[in-house]
Amino acid sequence: MAFMRHRTRSIQESVFQDLQDTLIACRWMAGTTGHTVIDPDTGVNGVIVRTDSDVYPITGGYPVILLDYFPEPGAVTIPNTLAVDVAQPGGTEYLELGSNLMTQPYLFSFAFFASSDAVAIAVMNDLTDRYQGRIVRPEYVDLFDQSLPDLIDPVSRLDVDVFRYSRDVQTAAPHEVHLYAAELEITDYPPDDLSGEEINAGSTPFPSPGLYPMGG
């Protein structure tokens, strides 16, 4: 494909939208998925609508809230807030010797202010399954050009390299805060500046379609 403006912003927003779609599909928050997904309950592919009554009771009346920034230390955080930091691109390198195809890594950091360890582990398990391609979508994230008025079709895809999580035992927090940290590493395949060539990574075709007090 041709050169895409604002590529880093498009990558960040595509990852955020994919995360939101996953949380909706997995019944952690109410809403409508922005694109078609595979329903984890039925295996049917389509746009999913979840209402408040569809959200798992284990959340205790606090559906997951998704933020695209980390709260300031000391800020009151609503239970089950999942914050995603803005990822910065790593350096580019050629896919292989003699190739015009480039690779560029991105690292996304997560902080989950869970209402319980049970909620935290369940959400992180669902995200692990998502990024390993077991539920919702295959093992990649569709890249949409956010500068276009129409986001129906992806322009490329982002390979998922690894998703990992752990309980954050280093950050001081009140006893009612169950703080978990996670990281998502992905790889983009931007076109070479001279060739304009870009890879559609993978073999599967595109589908068509510190202190944080917790308050309630």
Secondary structure, DSSP 8 states (H G I E B T S, - for coil): ----TTHHHHHHHHHHHHHHHHHHHTTSS-EE-SS-EE-TTT--EE--EE-GGGS-GGGTT---EEESS---TT--B-TTEEEE----B---EESSTT---EEEEEEEEEEEEESSHHHHHHHHHHHHHHHTTSSBS-SEEEE--TTSS--SS-SEEEEEEEEEEEE--SS---TT-EEEEEEEEEEE----TTT------SSS---------B--
